[in-house]
């Protein structure tokens, strides 16, 4: 891995375990981190929406089949203003953070111009970024994956358990005491 890579992104098919993988990886890292992950909301076994969950536990509904919004991805209405408000509460640029988690750089999240700007700023920052990114996406998502300062990991059902350990080791190798 080249010395200029500070951004680790995990991609793979929907439902393959990207979120679980990155959460397992950061559990093994002892440095201060911040960020958020996306959690499914289920009702009677059916996925009905998504919420953003800050690593400190704060939650915000941002996509649901019952949200009336001009912003839609598939059957889900997206609360872009609510998502923007959620992002404002996370100290992404606190100098004490070594690692920032962004889950996910996906179609719903990228409806927010604020989120797109945040992603670029974090990719350009000196902080280590661990994120998940959609397997396929628009020009913005494809451009993120093509950056020379990004190491992209493809997760599959076959490699997901080992990949969490590999990513944790990469994070540790880039750490403040590496």
Backbone bond lengths (Angstrom), bond angles and torsions (degrees), N, CA, C in turn:
res aa  C-N    CA-C-N  psi(-1)  N-CA   C-N-CA  omega(-1)  CA-C   N-CA-C  phi
1 X - - - 1.449 - - 1.520 108.35 -
2 X 1.318 117.20 136.83 1.447 121.02 -178.97 1.513 111.10 -75.40
3 X 1.328 115.19 157.23 1.453 120.81 -175.60 1.511 114.61 -67.38
4 X 1.338 118.26 -19.49 1.465 119.19 -176.43 1.523 113.32 -89.20
5 X 1.323 118.57 0.71 1.464 120.62 -179.58 1.525 109.57 -82.43
6 X 1.334 116.29 114.97 1.465 122.84 178.43 1.523 110.96 -124.19
7 X 1.313 116.15 5.52 1.456 121.00 -174.94 1.525 109.24 -127.13
8 X 1.323 115.51 119.95 1.455 122.00 -178.83 1.520 108.05 -113.28
9 X 1.324 116.28 119.70 1.459 120.67 -178.09 1.518 110.32 -122.33
10 X 1.322 114.72 136.69 1.457 122.91 179.66 1.525 107.64 -108.15
11 X 1.316 115.96 131.52 1.459 120.71 177.11 1.521 109.18 -130.47
12 X 1.292 115.89 162.24 1.459 121.42 179.40 1.517 109.54 166.32
13 X 1.296 115.31 174.66 1.464 121.31 -178.75 1.530 111.13 -63.07
14 X 1.331 117.66 152.12 1.465 119.95 175.47 1.526 110.80 -56.65
15 X 1.323 116.23 136.13 1.456 121.57 176.98 1.512 115.63 82.12
16 X 1.338 117.87 3.38 1.465 120.28 -177.06 1.527 112.58 -78.18
17 X 1.335 116.82 -18.16 1.460 119.29 177.97 1.514 115.17 114.86
18 X 1.327 117.70 26.61 1.472 120.98 -179.09 1.524 111.55 -61.81
19 X 1.318 117.12 -47.47 1.465 120.50 -178.69 1.516 110.92 -63.27
20 X 1.314 117.24 -47.62 1.468 120.89 178.75 1.517 110.45 -57.94
21 X 1.322 116.96 -41.65 1.458 121.75 -179.22 1.526 111.51 -61.11
22 X 1.339 117.89 -50.16 1.466 118.99 -177.09 1.526 111.11 -68.32
23 X 1.335 117.85 -33.97 1.467 119.50 176.96 1.526 110.76 -66.47
24 X 1.328 117.80 -38.78 1.468 120.75 175.83 1.521 110.70 -64.19
25 X 1.316 116.87 -40.20 1.467 120.70 -179.48 1.530 111.11 -63.52
26 X 1.342 117.80 -45.13 1.468 118.23 -177.41 1.521 112.45 -73.21
27 X 1.341 117.52 -22.00 1.472 119.89 175.10 1.524 111.19 -60.81
28 X 1.318 116.50 -27.42 1.457 121.48 -176.18 1.522 113.01 -90.53
29 X 1.308 117.08 -0.85 1.464 121.65 -178.49 1.520 108.46 -105.64
30 X 1.313 116.91 132.13 1.466 120.92 -174.29 1.522 113.87 -92.35
31 X 1.318 118.37 -1.95 1.455 120.18 -176.22 1.519 111.03 -85.19
32 X 1.318 113.97 159.34 1.462 120.10 179.50 1.525 110.10 -66.29
33 X 1.319 115.20 133.68 1.456 119.46 177.67 1.526 109.76 -141.79
34 X 1.312 114.67 161.74 1.458 120.86 176.19 1.516 107.71 -142.59
35 X 1.301 115.32 174.02 1.447 119.87 177.79 1.512 111.43 136.64
36 X 1.325 115.09 -159.39 1.459 119.54 -177.51 1.519 110.35 -151.03
37 X 1.325 113.05 161.51 1.461 120.22 172.01 1.524 108.20 -131.39
38 X 1.315 114.95 165.57 1.451 121.91 -178.45 1.526 109.30 -105.59
39 X 1.314 116.80 130.07 1.465 121.71 -179.59 1.527 109.74 -118.24
40 X 1.315 115.14 140.11 1.462 120.61 176.03 1.523 110.30 -72.44
41 X 1.311 115.81 147.85 1.462 122.39 170.44 1.521 105.98 -111.07
42 X 1.327 115.68 126.42 1.467 120.51 -178.02 1.530 110.15 -119.49
43 X 1.313 114.63 145.46 1.458 122.01 175.62 1.524 106.94 -133.57
44 X 1.323 115.95 116.92 1.467 121.95 -177.90 1.532 111.68 52.25
45 X 1.336 115.14 42.60 1.457 120.91 176.01 1.515 115.68 82.69
46 X 1.315 117.62 -5.88 1.464 121.34 -179.35 1.524 109.78 -103.91
47 X 1.332 116.05 136.89 1.462 119.63 176.02 1.521 108.69 -72.70
48 X 1.346 115.88 126.00 1.463 120.76 -178.05 1.521 112.67 -120.10
49 X 1.318 117.40 -5.97 1.450 119.13 179.83 1.508 112.35 175.15
50 X 1.338 113.19 -170.38 1.457 121.18 -178.97 1.518 109.41 -141.77
51 X 1.320 115.15 148.13 1.454 119.91 171.61 1.517 108.43 -127.39
52 X 1.324 115.02 150.61 1.456 121.83 174.15 1.524 106.71 -92.10
53 X 1.333 116.44 134.27 1.460 122.02 -176.60 1.524 108.57 -124.73
54 X 1.328 115.87 117.29 1.461 120.69 176.87 1.527 108.53 -72.25
55 X 1.325 116.63 151.24 1.460 119.92 -178.63 1.520 112.42 -60.41
56 X 1.335 118.31 -21.91 1.470 120.49 176.49 1.533 112.06 -84.08
57 X 1.341 116.71 -1.17 1.460 120.69 175.96 1.517 115.73 106.51
58 X 1.332 118.87 -15.32 1.467 120.60 178.64 1.528 109.63 -61.51
59 X 1.329 116.12 139.91 1.462 121.18 -175.69 1.525 110.67 -126.65
60 X 1.338 115.04 150.97 1.461 120.32 176.35 1.523 109.51 -147.73
61 X 1.321 116.58 120.51 1.457 121.21 172.87 1.523 107.88 -63.80
62 X 1.332 117.28 129.20 1.459 116.83 176.68 1.525 113.51 -131.26
63 X 1.304 117.24 -8.12 1.452 119.31 179.25 1.529 108.83 -152.33
64 X 1.340 115.93 131.75 1.463 118.91 -176.99 1.527 108.48 -160.56
65 X 1.322 115.58 153.37 1.466 119.17 178.89 1.526 111.97 -65.61
66 X 1.340 117.50 -22.70 1.464 121.12 -179.14 1.527 114.02 -94.56
67 X 1.324 118.48 -2.91 1.467 120.26 178.34 1.523 108.78 -76.47
68 X 1.321 114.83 124.93 1.463 120.87 175.38 1.524 107.05 -90.65
69 X 1.316 116.15 113.96 1.458 120.73 -174.77 1.524 109.26 -154.08
70 X 1.326 116.72 148.30 1.468 118.41 173.10 1.531 111.39 -70.54
71 X 1.334 116.31 -14.74 1.463 121.42 179.38 1.522 108.67 -95.42
72 X 1.333 115.81 118.83 1.459 120.10 -177.55 1.520 109.61 -136.58
73 X 1.320 114.43 143.56 1.457 122.14 168.78 1.520 105.24 -130.21
74 X 1.307 115.44 113.13 1.460 121.63 -175.71 1.534 108.28 58.91
75 X 1.316 117.79 -126.77 1.473 120.61 -177.46 1.523 113.02 -89.85
76 X 1.326 117.17 1.92 1.467 121.27 -173.04 1.526 111.73 -99.68
77 X 1.341 115.96 130.17 1.446 120.66 168.05 1.519 107.97 -81.87
78 X 1.335 116.89 142.02 1.463 121.37 -175.99 1.527 109.42 -116.11
79 X 1.327 116.20 126.02 1.465 123.42 177.45 1.527 108.51 -88.97
80 X 1.330 115.99 83.55 1.463 121.00 -176.07 1.526 110.78 -63.94
81 X 1.332 118.27 -43.36 1.472 120.92 -179.90 1.527 110.70 -62.36
82 X 1.321 117.41 -41.34 1.461 120.95 177.85 1.516 112.11 -64.74
83 X 1.327 117.26 -39.21 1.458 121.75 177.59 1.527 110.02 -65.02
84 X 1.332 116.80 -42.82 1.468 120.46 177.27 1.526 110.84 -59.29
85 X 1.326 116.18 -43.47 1.471 121.03 178.84 1.536 110.59 -62.52
86 X 1.314 117.10 -42.15 1.467 121.93 177.11 1.528 110.47 -58.44
87 X 1.324 117.19 -45.28 1.465 121.40 -178.25 1.525 111.88 -62.05
88 X 1.338 116.64 -35.00 1.468 120.66 -178.54 1.518 112.35 -61.12
89 X 1.322 117.84 -25.46 1.460 121.25 -177.60 1.518 114.77 -85.18
90 X 1.309 118.02 -1.38 1.469 120.86 -176.81 1.530 109.21 -102.29
91 X 1.333 117.79 127.03 1.476 120.88 -177.02 1.536 112.32 -81.28
92 X 1.319 116.60 64.51 1.462 120.80 -175.74 1.530 113.21 -57.04
93 X 1.323 117.08 -34.22 1.460 120.10 -173.19 1.523 113.14 -105.03
94 X 1.320 117.43 18.90 1.464 121.63 173.89 1.526 107.66 -63.31
95 X 1.338 118.28 123.92 1.471 119.95 -176.56 1.526 113.81 -63.48
96 X 1.324 118.10 -14.68 1.464 119.89 178.05 1.530 112.44 -80.33
97 X 1.321 117.27 -12.73 1.467 120.03 178.15 1.517 109.45 -79.37
98 X 1.322 115.74 129.50 1.454 119.72 173.65 1.526 110.68 -93.39
99 X 1.314 115.88 -32.78 1.461 121.44 -173.04 1.524 109.53 -129.75
100 X 1.327 115.61 137.09 1.463 121.67 175.80 1.526 108.02 -119.73
101 X 1.333 115.87 132.27 1.462 121.97 177.69 1.525 109.56 -105.70
102 X 1.326 115.95 128.22 1.464 122.52 173.94 1.529 107.39 -126.70
103 X 1.310 116.52 111.55 1.467 121.73 179.18 1.534 107.61 -134.09
104 X 1.217 117.77 90.72 1.444 127.31 37.65 1.523 109.43 -150.15
105 X 1.300 116.48 152.66 1.459 121.40 168.72 1.530 104.65 -89.48
106 X 1.327 114.48 87.22 1.461 120.70 -174.00 1.516 111.57 -131.97
107 X 1.313 115.61 -177.74 1.464 121.01 -175.18 1.523 112.42 -60.53
108 X 1.336 117.44 -44.20 1.469 119.92 -178.20 1.520 111.16 -64.93
109 X 1.328 115.99 -49.01 1.462 120.71 -177.32 1.527 110.91 -63.80
110 X 1.330 116.46 -37.33 1.462 120.79 -176.33 1.524 113.72 -75.28
111 X 1.334 117.87 -2.34 1.461 119.67 169.91 1.524 110.47 -66.64
112 X 1.319 116.96 -19.90 1.461 122.76 179.36 1.527 110.25 -88.98
113 X 1.331 116.38 118.65 1.465 120.73 175.74 1.527 110.06 -63.49
114 X 1.330 116.93 -36.14 1.468 121.14 177.94 1.530 110.08 -61.03
115 X 1.331 117.20 -42.73 1.461 121.00 179.18 1.526 110.81 -63.75
116 X 1.315 117.39 -44.01 1.471 120.08 178.55 1.528 110.55 -58.85
117 X 1.320 117.19 -44.65 1.475 120.08 178.66 1.521 110.69 -63.30
118 X 1.333 116.96 -40.73 1.460 121.85 178.60 1.524 110.81 -61.14
119 X 1.318 117.20 -45.60 1.465 120.99 -179.65 1.523 110.39 -59.02
120 X 1.315 117.63 -47.23 1.467 120.70 179.96 1.525 110.44 -62.85
121 X 1.328 117.37 -43.26 1.470 120.44 179.40 1.526 111.16 -62.23
122 X 1.325 117.59 -40.54 1.467 120.60 178.78 1.520 111.28 -69.15
123 X 1.317 117.52 -39.49 1.465 120.31 177.15 1.526 111.09 -62.50
124 X 1.326 116.61 -33.77 1.465 121.43 -179.29 1.524 113.18 -83.49
125 X 1.328 117.80 -14.57 1.470 122.36 -175.41 1.530 110.63 -78.49
126 X 1.325 114.96 169.93 1.466 120.01 179.97 1.526 112.50 -82.06
127 X 1.317 117.60 -14.12 1.463 121.69 179.27 1.531 109.54 -67.31
128 X 1.309 116.57 149.23 1.460 121.40 175.51 1.523 108.61 -78.89
129 X 1.314 116.30 128.38 1.461 122.13 179.65 1.523 109.21 -108.59
130 X 1.323 115.93 126.98 1.454 122.67 170.05 1.513 106.30 -114.46
131 X 1.311 116.43 125.04 1.449 118.55 -178.08 1.507 112.65 -147.04
132 X 1.312 114.16 168.57 1.452 120.62 170.10 1.520 107.04 -112.57
133 X 1.318 114.96 149.18 1.459 120.22 -177.32 1.527 108.07 -140.35
134 X 1.317 114.81 144.37 1.463 120.30 -179.42 1.523 110.70 -57.92
135 X 1.311 115.78 143.59 1.461 121.07 178.16 1.524 110.39 -62.31
136 X 1.323 116.12 -40.85 1.461 121.48 176.56 1.523 108.04 -128.94
137 X 1.320 114.86 146.11 1.451 117.28 -179.98 1.509 111.89 -165.87
138 X 1.317 114.54 -171.44 1.456 120.94 179.93 1.529 110.14 -75.27
139 X 1.321 116.24 -174.36 1.466 121.19 -177.19 1.527 111.55 -60.61
140 X 1.327 118.17 -34.68 1.464 120.80 178.74 1.525 110.20 -62.62
141 X 1.328 117.07 -50.09 1.466 121.45 -178.54 1.529 110.48 -63.74
142 X 1.310 117.57 -44.60 1.468 120.33 179.55 1.530 110.59 -64.59
143 X 1.332 116.94 -36.37 1.465 120.42 177.40 1.519 112.59 -65.25
144 X 1.325 116.91 -38.72 1.470 121.35 177.05 1.523 109.57 -60.72
145 X 1.315 116.63 -45.97 1.468 120.56 -177.46 1.529 111.93 -67.31
146 X 1.326 117.80 -25.74 1.465 121.59 -176.99 1.530 113.45 -88.13
147 X 1.315 118.54 -5.11 1.472 120.79 -177.96 1.528 110.69 -61.04
148 X 1.325 115.34 144.94 1.470 120.06 -179.28 1.520 112.58 -74.39
149 X 1.329 117.83 -16.12 1.468 120.60 179.07 1.530 112.01 -97.42
150 X 1.326 116.63 17.58 1.463 122.85 179.18 1.525 109.47 -116.15
151 X 1.324 115.27 132.94 1.467 120.50 168.30 1.519 106.41 -105.18
152 X 1.320 116.06 121.92 1.458 122.72 -175.05 1.528 109.83 -103.41
153 X 1.321 115.73 129.20 1.464 122.78 177.87 1.522 107.97 -112.47
154 X 1.330 117.25 129.64 1.459 121.82 176.30 1.519 108.31 -97.21
155 X 1.326 116.82 117.04 1.464 121.00 -179.63 1.529 109.75 -96.31
156 X 1.321 113.80 137.75 1.463 121.86 175.25 1.527 107.60 -129.26
157 X 1.303 117.16 168.55 1.468 119.58 176.65 1.523 110.70 -61.78
158 X 1.329 116.41 -30.31 1.460 120.46 -178.05 1.528 112.69 -74.75
159 X 1.324 118.36 -33.84 1.474 119.45 -173.71 1.522 114.71 -107.07
160 X 1.324 118.67 -1.65 1.464 119.66 -169.11 1.525 114.16 -63.14
161 X 1.317 119.28 -35.69 1.465 119.73 -179.54 1.523 111.17 -69.60
162 X 1.325 117.01 -45.51 1.461 120.77 178.89 1.525 111.39 -69.01
163 X 1.320 117.18 -33.61 1.458 120.98 -177.44 1.526 111.80 -66.63
164 X 1.310 118.29 -33.83 1.470 120.66 176.82 1.523 109.89 -60.15
165 X 1.320 117.07 -43.29 1.469 121.07 178.51 1.519 111.07 -66.76
166 X 1.329 116.90 -41.76 1.463 120.65 179.21 1.528 111.08 -61.34
167 X 1.317 116.80 -44.94 1.467 120.29 -179.76 1.525 110.48 -65.32
168 X 1.326 117.74 -40.63 1.469 120.51 176.87 1.522 110.45 -59.39
169 X 1.314 117.76 -40.47 1.471 121.12 178.54 1.522 111.14 -66.54
170 X 1.320 117.45 -39.30 1.466 120.48 177.17 1.528 109.63 -63.29
171 X 1.324 117.14 -44.33 1.467 120.79 178.24 1.526 109.89 -58.61
172 X 1.320 116.73 -47.70 1.469 120.70 -179.89 1.523 111.19 -60.83
173 X 1.333 117.16 -36.90 1.467 120.17 -179.58 1.521 111.99 -68.50
174 X 1.317 117.05 -22.36 1.465 121.83 178.91 1.524 112.19 -96.46
175 X 1.325 116.07 0.30 1.456 121.48 -172.96 1.507 114.49 -68.09
176 X 1.317 114.90 175.00 1.465 120.74 -175.82 1.525 113.28 -64.24
177 X 1.326 117.28 -19.87 1.463 119.78 -178.90 1.521 111.61 -109.45
178 X 1.329 117.26 12.56 1.474 120.61 -177.49 1.516 111.06 -72.40
